[in-house]
């Protein structure tokens, strides 16, 4: 069972360089939403691998390479966001604060 888990994680880690290159190529092709989904996917799996206690073996070395692939995918998303090609999701705290703090813009303009 443990060997199967190691094999599966090794296969997953080998997909990340391809995914980070795909995010760059997707931007070139004009698909600006795919890099956001790729960065989210790699980030979620990175969080899962951080929970594991990896010793100094080949899986640990490949996980270290995963961090660089995640960084590359996040840089693509950052560039798209700065250039205004991808909509930023509104922060959850700011949406709650705006609705409870004071009157809306419509109400303020009426008075």
MODELLER restraints for C-alpha pairs under 7 A, 6 or more apart:
rsr = mdl.restraints
at = mdl.atoms
rsr.add(forms.Gaussian(group=physical.xy_distance, feature=features.Distance(at['CA:10:A'], at['CA:59:A']), mean=6.62, stdev=0.5))
rsr.add(forms.Gaussian(group=physical.xy_distance, feature=features.Distance(at['CA:13:A'], at['CA:62:A']), mean=6.71, stdev=0.5))
rsr.add(forms.Gaussian(group=physical.xy_distance, feature=features.Distance(at['CA:13:A'], at['CA:63:A']), mean=6.73, stdev=0.5))
rsr.add(forms.Gaussian(group=physical.xy_distance, feature=features.Distance(at['CA:13:A'], at['CA:66:A']), mean=6.63, stdev=0.5))
rsr.add(forms.Gaussian(group=physical.xy_distance, feature=features.Distance(at['CA:16:A'], at['CA:66:A']), mean=6.43, stdev=0.5))
rsr.add(forms.Gaussian(group=physical.xy_distance, feature=features.Distance(at['CA:16:A'], at['CA:69:A']), mean=6.27, stdev=0.5))
rsr.add(forms.Gaussian(group=physical.xy_distance, feature=features.Distance(at['CA:17:A'], at['CA:69:A']), mean=5.81, stdev=0.5))
rsr.add(forms.Gaussian(group=physical.xy_distance, feature=features.Distance(at['CA:19:A'], at['CA:38:A']), mean=6.64, stdev=0.5))
rsr.add(forms.Gaussian(group=physical.xy_distance, feature=features.Distance(at['CA:20:A'], at['CA:69:A']), mean=5.74, stdev=0.5))
rsr.add(forms.Gaussian(group=physical.xy_distance, feature=features.Distance(at['CA:20:A'], at['CA:72:A']), mean=6.39, stdev=0.5))
rsr.add(forms.Gaussian(group=physical.xy_distance, feature=features.Distance(at['CA:20:A'], at['CA:73:A']), mean=5.21, stdev=0.5))
rsr.add(forms.Gaussian(group=physical.xy_distance, feature=features.Distance(at['CA:23:A'], at['CA:34:A']), mean=6.57, stdev=0.5))
rsr.add(forms.Gaussian(group=physical.xy_distance, feature=features.Distance(at['CA:23:A'], at['CA:35:A']), mean=4.50, stdev=0.5))
rsr.add(forms.Gaussian(group=physical.xy_distance, feature=features.Distance(at['CA:23:A'], at['CA:38:A']), mean=6.72, stdev=0.5))
rsr.add(forms.Gaussian(group=physical.xy_distance, feature=features.Distance(at['CA:23:A'], at['CA:73:A']), mean=6.44, stdev=0.5))
rsr.add(forms.Gaussian(group=physical.xy_distance, feature=features.Distance(at['CA:24:A'], at['CA:76:A']), mean=6.73, stdev=0.5))
rsr.add(forms.Gaussian(group=physical.xy_distance, feature=features.Distance(at['CA:26:A'], at['CA:32:A']), mean=6.85, stdev=0.5))
rsr.add(forms.Gaussian(group=physical.xy_distance, feature=features.Distance(at['CA:26:A'], at['CA:34:A']), mean=6.68, stdev=0.5))
rsr.add(forms.Gaussian(group=physical.xy_distance, feature=features.Distance(at['CA:26:A'], at['CA:35:A']), mean=6.98, stdev=0.5))
rsr.add(forms.Gaussian(group=physical.xy_distance, feature=features.Distance(at['CA:32:A'], at['CA:85:A']), mean=6.83, stdev=0.5))
rsr.add(forms.Gaussian(group=physical.xy_distance, feature=features.Distance(at['CA:32:A'], at['CA:86:A']), mean=6.52, stdev=0.5))
rsr.add(forms.Gaussian(group=physical.xy_distance, feature=features.Distance(at['CA:35:A'], at['CA:73:A']), mean=6.78, stdev=0.5))
rsr.add(forms.Gaussian(group=physical.xy_distance, feature=features.Distance(at['CA:35:A'], at['CA:76:A']), mean=6.94, stdev=0.5))
rsr.add(forms.Gaussian(group=physical.xy_distance, feature=features.Distance(at['CA:35:A'], at['CA:77:A']), mean=6.16, stdev=0.5))
rsr.add(forms.Gaussian(group=physical.xy_distance, feature=features.Distance(at['CA:36:A'], at['CA:77:A']), mean=5.86, stdev=0.5))
rsr.add(forms.Gaussian(group=physical.xy_distance, feature=features.Distance(at['CA:39:A'], at['CA:70:A']), mean=6.60, stdev=0.5))
rsr.add(forms.Gaussian(group=physical.xy_distance, feature=features.Distance(at['CA:39:A'], at['CA:73:A']), mean=5.28, stdev=0.5))
rsr.add(forms.Gaussian(group=physical.xy_distance, feature=features.Distance(at['CA:39:A'], at['CA:74:A']), mean=5.78, stdev=0.5))
rsr.add(forms.Gaussian(group=physical.xy_distance, feature=features.Distance(at['CA:42:A'], at['CA:70:A']), mean=6.08, stdev=0.5))
rsr.add(forms.Gaussian(group=physical.xy_distance, feature=features.Distance(at['CA:43:A'], at['CA:70:A']), mean=6.57, stdev=0.5))
rsr.add(forms.Gaussian(group=physical.xy_distance, feature=features.Distance(at['CA:54:A'], at['CA:60:A']), mean=5.66, stdev=0.5))
rsr.add(forms.Gaussian(group=physical.xy_distance, feature=features.Distance(at['CA:80:A'], at['CA:86:A']), mean=5.78, stdev=0.5))
rsr.add(forms.Gaussian(group=physical.xy_distance, feature=features.Distance(at['CA:81:A'], at['CA:87:A']), mean=6.82, stdev=0.5))
rsr.add(forms.Gaussian(group=physical.xy_distance, feature=features.Distance(at['CA:81:A'], at['CA:88:A']), mean=6.77, stdev=0.5))
